Amino acid sequence: MIVELSIFVATLTVPAVIGFGLGTIRPGNKRVTNGLIAAAPVAVGSFAFAGWIALTQDMSCKVEPCQNTAPLWAIVMFVLGVVTFITGLGVGMIADAFARNRAEKAAE
């Protein structure tokens, strides 16, 4: 349970910190660009694990009913990577917007 909780916390905090930092350091970038950069680190792990499963495991089903769960796990990890990437993009863009608003208020 602690592993799942730490993954959830990392999915929310890593893009928030990166998006806030990019919004503060590089306010000239587009918000989507900063969000994409912030979302990449959390999604790479799931995509890499899905790729590793697809490249190293037997993905065929020779005997029915199929007892091979490698294709299922590859699909699950790919979907998890997409969900993590979308979540990280949203959190990164929110943090970027927060940093820009904070910088504008500080300039006034």
C-alpha positions in Angstrom: 0.0 0.0 0.0 2.9 2.3 0.7 4.2 1.9 -2.8 0.9 2.9 -4.4 0.7 5.9 -2.1 4.2 7.0 -3.0 3.5 6.7 -6.7 0.3 8.7 -6.3 2.2 11.4 -4.4 5.0 11.5 -6.9 2.5 11.8 -9.8 1.1 14.9 -8.2 4.1 16.6 -6.7 6.8 16.1 -9.3 5.0 17.8 -12.1 3.8 20.6 -9.7 7.4 21.3 -8.6 8.7 21.2 -12.1 5.9 23.3 -13.5 6.2 25.9 -10.8 10.0 26.1 -11.3 9.6 26.5 -15.1 6.9 29.1 -14.7 9.2 31.0 -12.4 12.5 30.6 -14.3 11.1 30.7 -17.9 7.9 32.7 -18.0 8.3 33.3 -21.7 7.6 29.6 -22.5 4.1 28.6 -23.4 2.1 26.9 -20.6 1.6 23.8 -22.6 5.3 23.5 -23.2 6.0 23.8 -19.5 3.3 21.3 -18.7 4.7 18.8 -21.2 8.1 19.1 -19.7 6.7 18.7 -16.2 4.7 15.6 -17.1 7.5 13.7 -18.8 9.4 12.4 -15.8 6.5 10.7 -14.1 5.2 9.0 -17.3 8.5 7.7 -18.6 8.6 5.0 -16.0 5.3 3.4 -17.0 6.1 3.7 -20.7 9.5 2.1 -20.1 8.1 -0.8 -18.1 5.4 -1.4 -20.8 8.2 -1.4 -23.5 10.3 -3.7 -21.4 7.4 -6.2 -21.1 6.7 -6.0 -24.8 10.3 -6.5 -25.8 11.4 -9.2 -23.4 8.3 -11.4 -22.7 6.5 -13.8 -25.0 3.4 -12.0 -26.2 1.9 -14.9 -28.0 -0.9 -17.2 -26.9 -0.2 -20.7 -28.2 -2.8 -22.7 -26.3 -6.4 -21.7 -25.6 -7.4 -20.6 -23.0 -4.4 -18.3 -22.8 -2.4 -18.3 -19.5 0.0 -15.6 -20.7 -0.6 -12.3 -18.9 2.3 -10.4 -20.5 0.1 -8.7 -23.2 -2.4 -7.6 -20.5 0.4 -6.2 -18.3 1.9 -4.3 -21.3 -1.5 -2.8 -22.1 -2.1 -1.9 -18.4 1.3 -0.2 -18.1 0.8 1.7 -21.3 -2.6 3.0 -20.2 -1.2 3.9 -16.8 1.5 5.9 -18.5 -1.1 7.8 -20.6 -3.1 8.5 -17.5 -0.1 9.6 -15.5 1.1 11.8 -18.4 -2.3 13.5 -18.7 -2.5 14.0 -14.9 1.1 15.4 -14.9 0.3 17.7 -17.8 -2.7 19.2 -15.9 -0.8 19.5 -12.6 2.2 21.1 -14.4 0.0 23.6 -16.2 -1.8 24.6 -13.0 1.5 25.0 -11.2 2.9 27.1 -14.1 -0.2 29.3 -14.1 0.1 29.7 -10.3 3.8 30.7 -10.7 3.0 33.3 -13.4 0.2 34.8 -11.3 2.5 35.0 -8.3 5.2 36.7 -10.4 2.7 39.2 -11.8 1.4 40.1 -8.3 5.0 40.5 -7.0 5.8 42.8 -9.9 2.9 45.2 -9.0 
